[in-house]
Amino acid sequence: MEQGIPSKSSKARVVTLGCRLNAYEGAVIERHAAEAGVDDTIVVNTCAVTGEAVRQARQTIRRLARENPTSRLIVTGCAAQTEPETFAEMAEVDLVLGNAEKVDPLEWRRIAGSNAPDFGVAAAEKLRVNDIMQVRDLAPHMIDGLSDRTRAFVQVQNGCDHRCTFCIIPYGRGNSRSVPVGEVVQQITRLVDSGHLEIVLTGVDLTSWGPDLPGTPRLGDLVQAILRHVPDLPRLRLSSIDSIEADPALIDAIGSDRRVMPHLHLSLQSGDDMILKRMKRRHLRDDAIDFCQTIRARRPDIVFGADIITGFPTETEAMFENSLRLVEECGLTFLHVFPYSPRKGTPAAKMPPVPMPDRKARAARLRAMGQTRRDAFLTSRIGKVERVLIERGGKGHSEHFAAIRLENDLPDGTLVSATVKGVQDGSLIGIAQR
């Protein structure tokens, strides 16, 4: 998804593609570029999660170059890290920055020293991409959250030590590295003091936070420290987690503290054990089911979402049926469904492929199932009272992360109780209680 398309301006603007973490880093880039005095420059912060994401990045670059012929165009992000030559060879591109370089303020001061576009430079001279696997620390680019002044996303982890056979992201992000507890708590305290009512912890592999820090803490230790040291924080939410890595302290925090929102998005990927093994995942289907049952026993109001890939190489119809059944057995409500997309350089790309029509057909079936389950959940909320954080224009999210639109005219950043009156276009409709 493209975020923040720039209007024509003399300032540097960032166009971010892909995930929330990329958007967070896009805000860091924009700040560094502004402080360095970079102008008349467009920065495309790319995604590499699928081959389609890379294609869209190239398409976006060409369009922006046509619309801004006198501006310098810099490409960065995961696709630039994993396929730097691909972008350096594009005539529209003036510079390619790696993922470590893009959040380095020294790099942006260097760029500011030559603000004129440098068209026609050889591809090799455009590259400023180092070996991301050699990066051991998170760059000191902590900002006061990517936010809309109501909820803020706080990056606490980057990189991934796992090597799932379908995933290129570790080669774009490097190995796992964590932000120390003290820095996270300080940042969240600043955000709460400035009026933010919800914090979302984010990272490439969030549940791998901690082992690289002194004492090898776990994500549950971080969550409990936040809850303990920032007592005025009303809502704490977790982005996608790997359920097999959820530690006892994390499970305890979810089950015992109502400030942790009752919505978890799980990285499940498949419901078939053989496919999970071929993906080189660290869990089996029974592990996912057991986790959901454990959390639900501690927190009966919990709602689960999940990522699931359809048509992974060698997946048969029977294997896909196991994924369909997993949705029921885990009690999943919100599904993110992706037909498998091969990534060059990954082991899965060499495995026997499933025909693309079958991948897409299975994705359509799973999405339809997901929509049915989501609609049933939303309908079940009619007549109930929800706590809603109004984010913009009377719209926000419930604690279960259901979209909700209020009929009352209330200011952004308000946390209210609202009675649900109906459902429309995938959103709850509510009236705030006086």
VOKOL-36880 format. One record per residue (C-alpha): chain; x negated, y, z. Coordinates in pm, whole numbers, plus 50000, padded with zeros to 5 digits. Example, Ala and Ser with C-alpha at 12.3 -4.5 7.8 and 13.67 -1.06 7.14 Angstrom:
REM VOKOL-36880
R | chaine | x | y | z
R | A | 48770 | 49550 | 50780
R | A | 48633 | 49894 | 50714
//
This chain:
REM VOKOL-36880
R | chaine | x | y | z
R | A | 50000 | 50000 | 50000
R | A | 49869 | 50341 | 49904
R | A | 49864 | 50596 | 50182
R | A | 49784 | 50965 | 50174
R | A | 49759 | 51045 | 49801
R | A | 49585 | 51381 | 49790
R | A | 49731 | 51696 | 49650
R | A | 49496 | 51901 | 49438
R | A | 49272 | 52086 | 49680
R | A | 48914 | 52200 | 49720
R | A | 48883 | 51987 | 50034
R | A | 48783 | 51622 | 50042
R | A | 49089 | 51395 | 50047
R | A | 49116 | 51027 | 50127
R | A | 49342 | 50780 | 49950
R | A | 49371 | 50466 | 50161
R | A | 49480 | 50128 | 50027
R | A | 49564 | 49828 | 50243
R | A | 49581 | 49772 | 50616
R | A | 49628 | 49992 | 50921
R | A | 49263 | 49952 | 51013
R | A | 49170 | 50097 | 50675
R | A | 49408 | 50385 | 50742
R | A | 49243 | 50442 | 51079
R | A | 48903 | 50454 | 50913
R | A | 49043 | 50679 | 50642
R | A | 49115 | 50934 | 50914
R | A | 48754 | 50897 | 51034
R | A | 48625 | 50955 | 50680
R | A | 48841 | 51264 | 50640
R | A | 48710 | 51409 | 50967
R | A | 48344 | 51340 | 50884
R | A | 48382 | 51482 | 50532
R | A | 48547 | 51798 | 50664
R | A | 48284 | 51849 | 50934
R | A | 48006 | 51800 | 50678
R | A | 48162 | 52049 | 50435
R | A | 48231 | 51801 | 50154
R | A | 48469 | 51957 | 49903
R | A | 48635 | 51891 | 49567
R | A | 48606 | 51517 | 49634
R | A | 48851 | 51228 | 49633
R | A | 48763 | 50921 | 49842
R | A | 48938 | 50593 | 49757
R | A | 48927 | 50361 | 50058
R | A | 48991 | 50019 | 49902
R | A | 49129 | 49682 | 50013
R | A | 48995 | 49340 | 49909
R | A | 49243 | 49100 | 50067
R | A | 49365 | 48972 | 49728
R | A | 49258 | 48993 | 49367
R | A | 49569 | 49204 | 49308
R | A | 49449 | 49453 | 49571
R | A | 49122 | 49498 | 49379
R | A | 49310 | 49542 | 49050
R | A | 49532 | 49807 | 49209
R | A | 49221 | 49984 | 49342
R | A | 49076 | 50011 | 48990
R | A | 49412 | 50130 | 48859
R | A | 49437 | 50395 | 49132
R | A | 49083 | 50517 | 49061
R | A | 49157 | 50564 | 48691
R | A | 49480 | 50749 | 48763
R | A | 49319 | 50982 | 49017
R | A | 49033 | 51054 | 48776
R | A | 49283 | 51155 | 48506
R | A | 49475 | 51376 | 48746
R | A | 49162 | 51538 | 48895
R | A | 48905 | 51557 | 48612
R | A | 48674 | 51805 | 48789
R | A | 48666 | 51632 | 49128
R | A | 48397 | 51395 | 49243
R | A | 48532 | 51044 | 49304
R | A | 48385 | 50823 | 49578
R | A | 48490 | 50460 | 49629
R | A | 48453 | 50279 | 49961
R | A | 48628 | 50015 | 50171
R | A | 48635 | 49636 | 50160
R | A | 48652 | 49598 | 49782
R | A | 48358 | 49836 | 49744
R | A | 48164 | 49630 | 49999
R | A | 48237 | 49292 | 49837
R | A | 48226 | 49401 | 49471
R | A | 48009 | 49716 | 49462
R | A | 47892 | 49667 | 49105
R | A | 48252 | 49642 | 48981
R | A | 48317 | 49999 | 49091
R | A | 47971 | 50139 | 49017
R | A | 48018 | 50037 | 48654
R | A | 48339 | 50241 | 48625
R | A | 48273 | 50567 | 48443
R | A | 48524 | 50744 | 48667
R | A | 48327 | 50666 | 48984
R | A | 48046 | 50890 | 49108
R | A | 47944 | 50706 | 49425
R | A | 48012 | 50371 | 49596
R | A | 47983 | 50358 | 49977
R | A | 47977 | 50045 | 50192
R | A | 48202 | 49992 | 50492
R | A | 47928 | 50081 | 50739
R | A | 47822 | 50388 | 50543
R | A | 48174 | 50527 | 50511
R | A | 48202 | 50596 | 50886
R | A | 47849 | 50736 | 50922
R | A | 47856 | 51117 | 50966
R | A | 47495 | 51140 | 50841
R | A | 47607 | 50989 | 50511
R | A | 47872 | 51255 | 50468
R | A | 47625 | 51533 | 50543
R | A | 47402 | 51383 | 50276
R | A | 47693 | 51382 | 50032
R | A | 47775 | 51743 | 50118
R | A | 47427 | 51842 | 50003
R | A | 47530 | 51770 | 49644
R | A | 47890 | 51872 | 49596
R | A | 47887 | 51892 | 49218
R | A | 48014 | 51578 | 49034
R | A | 47724 | 51382 | 48893
R | A | 47883 | 51222 | 48588
R | A | 47686 | 50981 | 48372
R | A | 47457 | 50840 | 48643
R | A | 47350 | 50478 | 48596
R | A | 47556 | 50227 | 48797
R | A | 47264 | 50121 | 49021
R | A | 47206 | 50482 | 49126
R | A | 47566 | 50511 | 49248
R | A | 47531 | 50240 | 49512
R | A | 47495 | 50308 | 49885
R | A | 47604 | 49967 | 50012
R | A | 47394 | 49781 | 50267
R | A | 47424 | 49428 | 50404
R | A | 47730 | 49441 | 50631
R | A | 47621 | 49118 | 50802
R | A | 47328 | 49307 | 50956
R | A | 47560 | 49550 | 51136
R | A | 47576 | 49460 | 51505
R | A | 47752 | 49757 | 51663
R | A | 48065 | 49952 | 51590
R | A | 47984 | 50294 | 51451
R | A | 48044 | 50571 | 51706
R | A | 48344 | 50704 | 51516
R | A | 48608 | 50687 | 51786
R | A | 48879 | 50938 | 51713
R | A | 49193 | 51016 | 51905
R | A | 49385 | 50744 | 51725
R | A | 49550 | 50721 | 51388
R | A | 49885 | 50857 | 51490
R | A | 50201 | 51041 | 51403
R | A | 50185 | 51216 | 51743
R | A | 50416 | 50953 | 51895
R | A | 50241 | 50617 | 51854
R | A | 49867 | 50577 | 51800
R | A | 49654 | 50300 | 51654
R | A | 49332 | 50236 | 51841
R | A | 49057 | 50028 | 51680
R | A | 48893 | 49806 | 51939
R | A | 48730 | 49546 | 51712
R | A | 48590 | 49504 | 51362
R | A | 48459 | 49216 | 51154
R | A | 48520 | 48842 | 51179
R | A | 48301 | 48544 | 51273
R | A | 48537 | 48289 | 51119
R | A | 48517 | 48167 | 50761
R | A | 48864 | 48071 | 50645
R | A | 48826 | 47925 | 50298
R | A | 49068 | 48170 | 50134
R | A | 48938 | 48491 | 50293
R | A | 48687 | 48743 | 50160
R | A | 48732 | 48991 | 50446
R | A | 48431 | 48880 | 50661
R | A | 48207 | 48970 | 50368
R | A | 48363 | 49315 | 50357
R | A | 48371 | 49375 | 50733
R | A | 48074 | 49180 | 50868
R | A | 48057 | 48983 | 51190
R | A | 48284 | 49047 | 51487
R | A | 48193 | 49337 | 51713
R | A | 48385 | 49501 | 51993
R | A | 48436 | 49844 | 52148
R | A | 48350 | 49835 | 52523
R | A | 48635 | 49847 | 52775
R | A | 48535 | 50186 | 52914
R | A | 48543 | 50357 | 52576
R | A | 48881 | 50208 | 52492
R | A | 49031 | 50312 | 52826
R | A | 48893 | 50666 | 52789
R | A | 49037 | 50701 | 52441
R | A | 49379 | 50571 | 52541
R | A | 49382 | 50800 | 52844
R | A | 49319 | 51098 | 52612
R | A | 49600 | 50985 | 52383
R | A | 49849 | 50943 | 52666
R | A | 49748 | 51280 | 52814
R | A | 49817 | 51440 | 52475
R | A | 50169 | 51297 | 52463
R | A | 50147 | 50962 | 52287
R | A | 50396 | 50712 | 52424
R | A | 50287 | 50398 | 52243
R | A | 49940 | 50257 | 52175
R | A | 49878 | 49983 | 51919
R | A | 49552 | 49788 | 51957
R | A | 49411 | 49696 | 51619
R | A | 49115 | 49514 | 51466
R | A | 49021 | 49275 | 51187
R | A | 49039 | 48976 | 51424
R | A | 49184 | 49130 | 51739
R | A | 49182 | 48818 | 51956
R | A | 48808 | 48775 | 51898
R | A | 48744 | 49096 | 52094
R | A | 48483 | 49068 | 52369
R | A | 48230 | 48782 | 52334
R | A | 47963 | 49019 | 52199
R | A | 47992 | 49243 | 52508
R | A | 47817 | 49196 | 52845
R | A | 47997 | 48936 | 53052
R | A | 48178 | 48799 | 52742
R | A | 48525 | 48933 | 52830
R | A | 48836 | 48829 | 52639
R | A | 49119 | 49032 | 52489
R | A | 49334 | 48963 | 52795
R | A | 49073 | 49134 | 53012
R | A | 49090 | 49442 | 52791
R | A | 49470 | 49451 | 52793
R | A | 49484 | 49414 | 53171
R | A | 49221 | 49687 | 53214
R | A | 49427 | 49925 | 52999
R | A | 49743 | 49852 | 53196
R | A | 49558 | 49897 | 53525
R | A | 49363 | 50212 | 53444
R | A | 49624 | 50394 | 53231
R | A | 49935 | 50363 | 53449
R | A | 50118 | 50641 | 53263
R | A | 50111 | 50451 | 52931
R | A | 50474 | 50355 | 52857
R | A | 50421 | 50111 | 52569
R | A | 50129 | 49891 | 52463
R | A | 50157 | 49691 | 52142
R | A | 49924 | 49438 | 51981
R | A | 49868 | 49411 | 51608
R | A | 49825 | 49069 | 51447
R | A | 49672 | 48804 | 51673
R | A | 49534 | 48455 | 51624
R | A | 49742 | 48249 | 51865
R | A | 49477 | 47980 | 51918
R | A | 49245 | 48248 | 52062
R | A | 49498 | 48389 | 52309
R | A | 49338 | 48361 | 52653
R | A | 49520 | 48306 | 52986
R | A | 49482 | 48669 | 53092
R | A | 49644 | 48784 | 52768
R | A | 49933 | 48542 | 52809
R | A | 49975 | 48659 | 53168
R | A | 49982 | 49026 | 53064
R | A | 50245 | 48959 | 52797
R | A | 50453 | 48759 | 53039
R | A | 50430 | 48983 | 53343
R | A | 50404 | 49348 | 53234
R | A | 50704 | 49504 | 53060
R | A | 50483 | 49776 | 52913
R | A | 50343 | 49516 | 52674
R | A | 50596 | 49514 | 52393
R | A | 50787 | 49186 | 52335
R | A | 50676 | 49147 | 51973
R | A | 50377 | 48947 | 51850
R | A | 50266 | 48908 | 51491
R | A | 50082 | 48578 | 51444
R | A | 49824 | 48477 | 51186
R | A | 49964 | 48130 | 51109
R | A | 49910 | 48101 | 50729
R | A | 50069 | 47755 | 50690
R | A | 50282 | 47499 | 50868
R | A | 50109 | 47193 | 50727
R | A | 49815 | 47034 | 50911
R | A | 49627 | 46925 | 50599
R | A | 49653 | 47270 | 50443
R | A | 49543 | 47430 | 50771
R | A | 49236 | 47206 | 50771
R | A | 49160 | 47294 | 50409
R | A | 49201 | 47662 | 50499
R | A | 48952 | 47600 | 50782
R | A | 49193 | 47743 | 51033
R | A | 49134 | 47674 | 51403
R | A | 49485 | 47557 | 51489
R | A | 49734 | 47291 | 51385
R | A | 50111 | 47330 | 51355
R | A | 50171 | 47189 | 51705
R | A | 49934 | 47451 | 51849
R | A | 50146 | 47727 | 51696
R | A | 50469 | 47573 | 51823
R | A | 50325 | 47524 | 52173
R | A | 50204 | 47885 | 52185
R | A | 50545 | 48024 | 52091
R | A | 50716 | 47802 | 52348
R | A | 50467 | 47904 | 52618
R | A | 50512 | 48276 | 52555
R | A | 50889 | 48246 | 52524
R | A | 50903 | 48065 | 52859
R | A | 50718 | 48358 | 53020
R | A | 50893 | 48631 | 52818
R | A | 51235 | 48511 | 52695
R | A | 51300 | 48831 | 52498
R | A | 50984 | 48790 | 52284
R | A | 51015 | 48820 | 51904
R | A | 50757 | 48668 | 51671
R | A | 50641 | 48764 | 51323
R | A | 50386 | 48575 | 51115
R | A | 50171 | 48577 | 50803
R | A | 50225 | 48272 | 50580
R | A | 50056 | 48189 | 50248
R | A | 50245 | 47984 | 49988
R | A | 50087 | 47777 | 49713
R | A | 49745 | 47735 | 49872
R | A | 49536 | 47497 | 49655
R | A | 49658 | 47133 | 49681
R | A | 49982 | 47236 | 49856
R | A | 50260 | 46995 | 49760
R | A | 50631 | 47054 | 49792
R | A | 50635 | 46843 | 50108
R | A | 50353 | 47051 | 50257
R | A | 50545 | 47368 | 50178
R | A | 50854 | 47221 | 50346
R | A | 50643 | 47196 | 50662
R | A | 50591 | 47573 | 50648
R | A | 50966 | 47623 | 50615
R | A | 51025 | 47403 | 50918
R | A | 50757 | 47586 | 51116
R | A | 50958 | 47907 | 51085
R | A | 51246 | 47734 | 51264
R | A | 51031 | 47549 | 51517
R | A | 50840 | 47861 | 51620
R | A | 51152 | 48077 | 51610
R | A | 50993 | 48334 | 51377
R | A | 51187 | 48652 | 51298
R | A | 50968 | 48878 | 51083
R | A | 50773 | 48710 | 50800
R | A | 50492 | 48848 | 50584
R | A | 50473 | 48608 | 50291
R | A | 50194 | 48600 | 50034
R | A | 50158 | 48370 | 49731
R | A | 49799 | 48246 | 49733
R | A | 49557 | 48467 | 49541
R | A | 49209 | 48326 | 49468
R | A | 48912 | 48538 | 49569
R | A | 48590 | 48481 | 49382
R | A | 48314 | 48356 | 49612
R | A | 48547 | 48178 | 49856
R | A | 48562 | 47796 | 49886
R | A | 48937 | 47786 | 49818
R | A | 48885 | 47941 | 49474
R | A | 48714 | 47616 | 49369
R | A | 48993 | 47390 | 49494
R | A | 49264 | 47246 | 49261
R | A | 49513 | 47529 | 49215
R | A | 49891 | 47524 | 49246
R | A | 50057 | 47668 | 48931
R | A | 50137 | 48034 | 48978
R | A | 50512 | 47989 | 48906
R | A | 50527 | 47740 | 49195
R | A | 50339 | 47977 | 49427
R | A | 50579 | 48259 | 49349
R | A | 50890 | 48039 | 49372
R | A | 50785 | 47912 | 49715
R | A | 50712 | 48266 | 49830
R | A | 51059 | 48373 | 49716
R | A | 51221 | 48086 | 49910
R | A | 51025 | 48167 | 50224
R | A | 51099 | 48539 | 50197
R | A | 51470 | 48464 | 50159
R | A | 51455 | 48252 | 50472
R | A | 51272 | 48533 | 50651
R | A | 51531 | 48789 | 50545
R | A | 51812 | 48565 | 50670
R | A | 51642 | 48524 | 51007
R | A | 51563 | 48896 | 51035
R | A | 51921 | 48991 | 50950
R | A | 52055 | 48742 | 51206
R | A | 51831 | 48892 | 51472
R | A | 51935 | 49247 | 51388
R | A | 52302 | 49150 | 51395
R | A | 52251 | 48990 | 51736
R | A | 52143 | 49329 | 51873
R | A | 52476 | 49499 | 51797
R | A | 52629 | 49618 | 52123
R | A | 52301 | 49595 | 52311
R | A | 52097 | 49881 | 52452
R | A | 51751 | 49929 | 52303
R | A | 51462 | 50144 | 52417
R | A | 51361 | 50344 | 52111
R | A | 51057 | 50559 | 52040
R | A | 51163 | 50822 | 51788
R | A | 50876 | 50860 | 51545
R | A | 51013 | 51086 | 51274
R | A | 51349 | 51228 | 51170
R | A | 51557 | 51026 | 51413
R | A | 51394 | 50699 | 51305
R | A | 51177 | 50474 | 51516
R | A | 51130 | 50124 | 51647
R | A | 51275 | 49920 | 51928
R | A | 51054 | 49731 | 52171
R | A | 51093 | 49427 | 51941
R | A | 50963 | 49638 | 51651
R | A | 51299 | 49647 | 51480
R | A | 51346 | 49961 | 51273
R | A | 51625 | 50176 | 51413
R | A | 51793 | 50496 | 51301
R | A | 51975 | 50710 | 51555
R | A | 52280 | 50917 | 51475
R | A | 52181 | 51174 | 51738
R | A | 51955 | 51465 | 51649
R | A | 51659 | 51416 | 51884
R | A | 51301 | 51546 | 51863
R | A | 51015 | 51325 | 51747
R | A | 50824 | 51163 | 52029
R | A | 51130 | 51104 | 52243
R | A | 51165 | 50769 | 52421
R | A | 51536 | 50699 | 52472
R | A | 51786 | 50425 | 52541
R | A | 52028 | 50373 | 52253
R | A | 52334 | 50158 | 52200
R | A | 52322 | 49962 | 51874
R | A | 52635 | 50020 | 51665
R | A | 52548 | 49835 | 51346
R | A | 52295 | 49727 | 51085
R | A | 52225 | 49892 | 50751
R | A | 51953 | 49824 | 50493
R | A | 51739 | 49623 | 50731
R | A | 51759 | 49878 | 51014
R | A | 51958 | 49904 | 51332
R | A | 52194 | 50201 | 51365
R | A | 52224 | 50339 | 51714
R | A | 52347 | 50623 | 51931
R | A | 52123 | 50755 | 52205
R | A | 52270 | 50747 | 52552
R | A | 52312 | 51082 | 52723
//
